[in-house]
């Protein structure tokens, strides 16, 4: 082979490698960025920058995150959205929109607008002074404008249209706003409240679609009655899952599935998918040993029965040694390892839909 031919071959190999990186990095045919909306299961640190008690920026939260940093994530490490981002060839952690330490260029490959304590119902957010879902979408609108100024019209439109949008929200509406603390139950029957929340979910997806988003993953509710704190306060059968709460979750999830089908039919170019978080977590909770866990009843922090948020910090010395053995890190939120399993389910149903 002549030196000239060798140069040509090397140039072709380099081009192919660059093209592979281009596709893997979420460009032609892939996912350009991960955009996240929702509650404490999706908040990567936004609440650190607003006046609210719903914050996780203190130990033991984040103890297994890179550098052992308490980022504001309600877990010992990363959340599902972080793992999804990494699996799609994007950064391994999705930054929070409100963090002034991140430039718009750093947010171009993914950003979380989520706020711990929020819900589909604006009243839910008000309980803990969280950002409403409407405010999160307003931030997305601002983000899009900043992206246009920084990257140019064409690049911004590409990122927005080729991004994966993840919604993880709804648990707080039922637990802190209807079932445990019956704030809304005087105004809505349970079926009425489910319909009201489904309407809010539809409005949020339509808003994102109106701003150019096309690829959406909407996570269903987990088995609400099997969260450690709900087992603890289950008056009828202390320590067992509250089956009535689980039935509520299943009922609402069925409504979400119907909504997803309707949105795919109504919204031009939309590809909306339901994430069956209920089945994933139910399987893990029922047979934790099959997934490498030892405890699916208690959280890792404190006693594991009721602690979440600041209560975990007060009982930091009681936290378990190895959170990977626990399905839940606190009495409400999954451990990093559980989030990884949920993320795998999201990614495994992404490739055939979003390419």
GUPA-625494 format. One record per residue (C-alpha): chain; residue in three letters; x, y, z. Coordinates in steps of 0.05 Angstrom, whole numbers, m for minus. Layout:
BEGIN
A_ALA_X_Y_Z;
...
END
This chain:
BEGIN
A_UNK_0_0_0;
A_UNK_28_68_m20;
A_UNK_35_123_33;
A_UNK_m18_162_m3;
A_UNK_m67_104_1;
A_UNK_m50_94_74;
A_UNK_m67_167_88;
A_UNK_m134_159_53;
A_UNK_m150_95_92;
A_UNK_m132_128_159;
A_UNK_m174_188_141;
A_UNK_m234_143_125;
A_UNK_m226_105_191;
A_UNK_m223_171_230;
A_UNK_m285_195_193;
A_UNK_m323_131_209;
A_UNK_m303_135_282;
A_UNK_m325_208_285;
A_UNK_m391_189_252;
A_UNK_m402_134_304;
A_UNK_m389_183_360;
A_UNK_m436_233_326;
A_UNK_m493_182_324;
A_UNK_m479_154_394;
A_UNK_m476_223_422;
A_UNK_m548_233_404;
A_UNK_m546_266_336;
A_UNK_m570_236_271;
A_UNK_m620_183_291;
A_UNK_m602_185_364;
A_UNK_m620_225_426;
A_UNK_m589_294_430;
A_UNK_m606_309_503;
A_UNK_m645_286_563;
A_UNK_m697_335_591;
A_UNK_m729_319_658;
A_UNK_m792_343_692;
A_UNK_m823_321_757;
A_UNK_m812_312_832;
A_UNK_m759_287_880;
A_UNK_m748_225_837;
A_UNK_m723_271_782;
A_UNK_m697_333_818;
A_UNK_m621_333_810;
A_UNK_m612_395_853;
A_UNK_m661_450_833;
A_UNK_m691_456_902;
A_UNK_m622_475_929;
A_UNK_m635_543_897;
A_UNK_m706_558_920;
A_UNK_m737_570_989;
A_UNK_m763_502_1009;
A_UNK_m752_449_1062;
A_UNK_m756_395_1008;
A_UNK_m681_391_997;
A_UNK_m631_334_997;
A_UNK_m566_374_998;
A_UNK_m539_342_1061;
A_UNK_m513_274_1083;
A_UNK_m528_217_1079;
A_UNK_m558_236_1011;
A_UNK_m505_232_957;
A_UNK_m456_190_997;
A_UNK_m445_144_937;
A_UNK_m447_200_885;
A_UNK_m381_217_852;
A_UNK_m339_251_905;
A_UNK_m390_235_959;
A_UNK_m427_300_944;
A_UNK_m498_314_969;
A_UNK_m523_344_904;
A_UNK_m596_351_923;
A_UNK_m615_283_895;
A_UNK_m659_244_942;
A_UNK_m617_181_938;
A_UNK_m549_155_959;
A_UNK_m524_167_887;
A_UNK_m553_179_819;
A_UNK_m625_179_795;
A_UNK_m657_142_737;
A_UNK_m650_202_690;
A_UNK_m575_204_703;
A_UNK_m567_131_683;
A_UNK_m611_141_622;
A_UNK_m567_199_600;
A_UNK_m504_158_608;
A_UNK_m533_97_571;
A_UNK_m551_142_512;
A_UNK_m479_166_505;
A_UNK_m492_231_541;
A_UNK_m462_257_607;
A_UNK_m469_210_667;
A_UNK_m506_262_709;
A_UNK_m562_309_687;
A_UNK_m550_379_716;
A_UNK_m605_421_749;
A_UNK_m629_481_710;
A_UNK_m626_529_769;
A_UNK_m553_516_786;
A_UNK_m516_580_765;
A_UNK_m452_539_760;
A_UNK_m474_508_694;
A_UNK_m472_546_629;
A_UNK_m523_537_574;
A_UNK_m470_499_535;
A_UNK_m464_449_592;
A_UNK_m540_442_594;
A_UNK_m545_430_519;
A_UNK_m538_355_527;
A_UNK_m589_349_583;
A_UNK_m621_386_641;
A_UNK_m670_373_698;
A_UNK_m725_423_712;
A_UNK_m755_378_766;
A_UNK_m771_402_837;
A_UNK_m777_356_898;
A_UNK_m846_360_929;
A_UNK_m883_379_866;
A_UNK_m941_344_832;
A_UNK_m988_346_773;
A_UNK_m1033_387_818;
A_UNK_m1006_457_832;
A_UNK_m1033_453_903;
A_UNK_m985_395_917;
A_UNK_m926_439_900;
A_UNK_m951_494_946;
A_UNK_m950_448_1007;
A_UNK_m873_447_1008;
A_UNK_m861_510_966;
A_UNK_m836_470_907;
A_UNK_m838_492_835;
A_UNK_m902_473_799;
A_UNK_m901_433_735;
A_UNK_m923_496_699;
A_UNK_m863_534_726;
A_UNK_m818_477_704;
A_UNK_m845_483_633;
A_UNK_m835_558_636;
A_UNK_m762_545_653;
A_UNK_m759_498_593;
A_UNK_m786_554_550;
A_UNK_m731_600_576;
A_UNK_m680_546_566;
A_UNK_m700_538_493;
A_UNK_m691_613_482;
A_UNK_m622_612_515;
A_UNK_m604_552_472;
A_UNK_m623_591_409;
A_UNK_m578_649_428;
A_UNK_m520_604_447;
A_UNK_m523_551_392;
A_UNK_m561_583_336;
A_UNK_m631_568_310;
A_UNK_m615_504_273;
A_UNK_m574_471_328;
A_UNK_m625_491_381;
A_UNK_m683_463_342;
A_UNK_m644_398_330;
A_UNK_m630_390_404;
A_UNK_m702_405_424;
A_UNK_m733_359_371;
A_UNK_m684_301_383;
A_UNK_m684_304_459;
A_UNK_m716_251_504;
A_UNK_m766_282_553;
A_UNK_m777_245_618;
A_UNK_m835_259_665;
A_UNK_m831_229_735;
A_UNK_m887_259_777;
A_UNK_m952_242_812;
A_UNK_m934_205_876;
A_UNK_m936_268_919;
A_UNK_m1006_285_893;
A_UNK_m1034_222_923;
A_UNK_m992_214_985;
A_UNK_m983_285_1012;
A_UNK_m1045_315_980;
A_UNK_m1101_263_980;
A_UNK_m1091_197_1015;
A_UNK_m1046_209_1075;
A_UNK_m1061_283_1082;
A_UNK_m1131_292_1053;
A_UNK_m1124_364_1029;
A_UNK_m1160_353_962;
A_UNK_m1208_298_983;
A_UNK_m1261_349_1004;
A_UNK_m1263_376_933;
A_UNK_m1254_313_891;
A_UNK_m1276_242_895;
A_UNK_m1218_194_880;
A_UNK_m1240_182_807;
A_UNK_m1249_257_798;
A_UNK_m1180_271_825;
A_UNK_m1149_218_780;
A_UNK_m1183_251_721;
A_UNK_m1160_320_743;
A_UNK_m1088_296_749;
A_UNK_m1091_261_682;
A_UNK_m1115_326_651;
A_UNK_m1055_362_682;
A_UNK_m1009_308_654;
A_UNK_m1038_317_585;
A_UNK_m1031_393_590;
A_UNK_m957_386_608;
A_UNK_m942_338_550;
A_UNK_m979_383_502;
A_UNK_m939_443_526;
A_UNK_m873_407_514;
A_UNK_m898_385_446;
A_UNK_m917_457_430;
A_UNK_m846_478_445;
A_UNK_m818_426_398;
A_UNK_m811_364_440;
A_UNK_m831_299_407;
A_UNK_m801_240_446;
A_UNK_m833_232_515;
A_UNK_m828_179_569;
A_UNK_m881_186_624;
A_UNK_m868_143_686;
A_UNK_m928_113_720;
A_UNK_m938_112_795;
A_UNK_m898_62_836;
A_UNK_m934_14_884;
A_UNK_m951_70_933;
A_UNK_m973_24_989;
A_UNK_m906_m12_990;
A_UNK_m862_48_1004;
A_UNK_m831_36_1073;
A_UNK_m866_96_1105;
A_UNK_m934_72_1080;
A_UNK_m920_2_1109;
A_UNK_m904_36_1175;
A_UNK_m968_77_1179;
A_UNK_m1012_21_1153;
A_UNK_m1061_20_1211;
A_UNK_m1098_m43_1189;
A_UNK_m1036_m86_1177;
A_UNK_m973_m51_1203;
A_UNK_m911_m72_1164;
A_UNK_m950_m97_1104;
A_UNK_m963_m60_1039;
A_UNK_m1025_m17_1039;
A_UNK_m1063_m52_984;
A_UNK_m1115_3_979;
A_UNK_m1060_53_961;
A_UNK_m1032_3_910;
A_UNK_m1101_m3_878;
A_UNK_m1103_73_872;
A_UNK_m1036_72_837;
A_UNK_m1059_17_788;
A_UNK_m1123_55_773;
A_UNK_m1086_119_758;
A_UNK_m1034_83_717;
A_UNK_m1089_52_674;
A_UNK_m1115_123_661;
A_UNK_m1044_145_643;
A_UNK_m1037_89_592;
A_UNK_m1102_110_558;
A_UNK_m1077_182_559;
A_UNK_m1012_163_526;
A_UNK_m1049_127_470;
A_UNK_m1093_188_459;
A_UNK_m1034_237_458;
A_UNK_m998_196_406;
A_UNK_m1060_200_362;
A_UNK_m1073_274_375;
A_UNK_m1003_305_373;
A_UNK_m968_308_304;
A_UNK_m902_272_305;
A_UNK_m907_255_379;
A_UNK_m878_190_406;
A_UNK_m902_184_477;
A_UNK_m889_122_518;
A_UNK_m913_99_586;
A_UNK_m860_72_634;
A_UNK_m888_15_677;
A_UNK_m852_33_741;
A_UNK_m905_m3_782;
A_UNK_m889_m72_753;
A_UNK_m814_m62_758;
A_UNK_m815_m42_831;
A_UNK_m869_m93_850;
A_UNK_m826_m149_823;
A_UNK_m764_m124_860;
A_UNK_m802_m114_926;
A_UNK_m835_m183_921;
A_UNK_m770_m221_908;
A_UNK_m712_m175_925;
A_UNK_m661_m231_927;
A_UNK_m671_m244_852;
A_UNK_m644_m174_839;
A_UNK_m587_m177_889;
A_UNK_m623_m139_944;
A_UNK_m630_m161_1017;
A_UNK_m682_m112_1042;
A_UNK_m744_m85_1007;
A_UNK_m783_m66_1069;
A_UNK_m741_m13_1102;
A_UNK_m701_46_1076;
A_UNK_m626_50_1087;
A_UNK_m625_115_1126;
A_UNK_m645_121_1199;
A_UNK_m690_65_1224;
A_UNK_m715_57_1152;
A_UNK_m788_61_1173;
A_UNK_m807_134_1169;
A_UNK_m745_176_1154;
A_UNK_m739_219_1092;
A_UNK_m710_288_1080;
A_UNK_m683_322_1142;
A_UNK_m701_262_1186;
A_UNK_m648_223_1149;
A_UNK_m596_275_1168;
A_UNK_m617_273_1241;
A_UNK_m606_198_1242;
A_UNK_m545_196_1196;
A_UNK_m507_151_1244;
A_UNK_m560_97_1237;
A_UNK_m555_92_1161;
A_UNK_m539_23_1133;
A_UNK_m469_6_1111;
A_UNK_m485_m15_1040;
A_UNK_m543_19_1005;
A_UNK_m537_m29_945;
A_UNK_m570_m82_988;
A_UNK_m632_m38_998;
A_UNK_m688_m26_948;
A_UNK_m701_41_983;
A_UNK_m651_91_1008;
A_UNK_m700_128_1053;
A_UNK_m772_111_1071;
A_UNK_m797_140_1005;
A_UNK_m742_142_952;
A_UNK_m706_85_917;
A_UNK_m632_72_924;
A_UNK_m585_86_868;
A_UNK_m583_13_848;
A_UNK_m658_11_842;
A_UNK_m658_74_800;
A_UNK_m608_39_754;
A_UNK_m657_m18_743;
A_UNK_m713_31_727;
A_UNK_m667_68_679;
A_UNK_m650_2_643;
A_UNK_m724_m9_631;
A_UNK_m730_61_601;
A_UNK_m670_52_556;
A_UNK_m690_m17_533;
A_UNK_m755_10_506;
A_UNK_m723_73_477;
A_UNK_m680_47_419;
A_UNK_m737_19_376;
A_UNK_m781_80_386;
A_UNK_m731_137_380;
A_UNK_m688_117_321;
END
